[in-house]
Amino acid sequence: MGEMVPDWAQMWGAKVKMPTDMRDDMLRDAIETCRDALDHCADFEAEGLAAAEKIKKHFDARWDPSWHVIIGRNFGSFVTHETTCFVYFYLADKAIMMYKAG
């Protein structure tokens, strides 16, 4: 019988939902970019939107448009995305979902 895939994995300091649909180099960039943006966000309630915009602009420039970035503590979703361009992970108490659709 096949190997069991864990529901979550620790990768580059984030708790990542498995299995991912993103290449490792892109995933690492996502985690590091999000960590940097959130580290510079002193008040998430006031600056969270600006952090998501910063991450989106970085990914649009580096990995081609059209990226969507959702950051929060409590949200649900159902999205259609390009193959190998979706990830859902946690940094501390923030859930982050990133996907490319365009």
N, C-alpha and C positions, 0 to 999 in steps of 0.2 A: 504494500500500500504506500502511497505518496507521503512525503514529509508534511507535518503540520506547520503552517505558517502562523507565527504569533500575531495577535491583534495589534500590538504596539511594539515599537523598538526605540531604544535610545540611540540617536545619531547626531553627532556634532552638538551635543548639549540640548537637543530637543526630543520630545516624545512624539514619534512619528507613527501615524496610522498605517498599518501594513495590510496588504502589499501596496507599495507606492506605484504610481503611474508616472514616474519622472526619472530621468537619468540621474546618476549619482552626482555628476558635476553641477547640474542645474539645481538639484536638491540641496547640495551644500551651499551654493550661492543663495538660495532662498532662505535657508536657516540663518546664515551669517548676515544677510541684508536685513532680515526682519529683526534679528537681535540688535543690530546697530541702530535701526530706526526706533525700536522700542526703548533702548537704553537712553536715547536722547529725548524721550517723551516723558517729561516730568509729571504731567497730569494727563493720564490717558483719556479721561472724559472730555477734556478740552482740546487735546492735541492728537487724538487717535486717528481722525480723518486725515490729517496732514501726514502722519506716519504711513498710512495705507497708500496715499498718493505718491509719497516718495518711493516706496517699494515698487509700486506699479510703474512709475516712470523709469526706474532702474531696469526693471525686467523688460519693458517695451524697448528700451535702447539696446540692451545686451542680448536679448533672446527674441527679438522681433515682436511687433504688436500682435495681438490685442489681449493683454493680461488683465485679470480681475483679481482683486485682493480684498478679502474680508477678514477683519480682526475683531474679536469680541470675546465675551465670556459665556454667552448663551445664544446660540442661533442654530437653525436647521437649514438644510439646503437640498436642492435637487438640480443639478446642472449638467449640461452637455458640454464637453470639452474636446480639444484636439488630443489625439493619442500622444502619450508620454508627456503631457503638460498639465498634470493635476497633482496636488499634494494637500494633505491636511495634517497639521501638527500643532503641538502645544509648546509654548515657551512660557514657563512659570504658569500663571493663571490665565494666560491669553491663548485662545484657540485661533489658528490662522489657516485659512483656506485660500489657495492660489490656483488659478486655472487659466488656460488660454482658450479663447473661443473667438473666432473671427474669420 
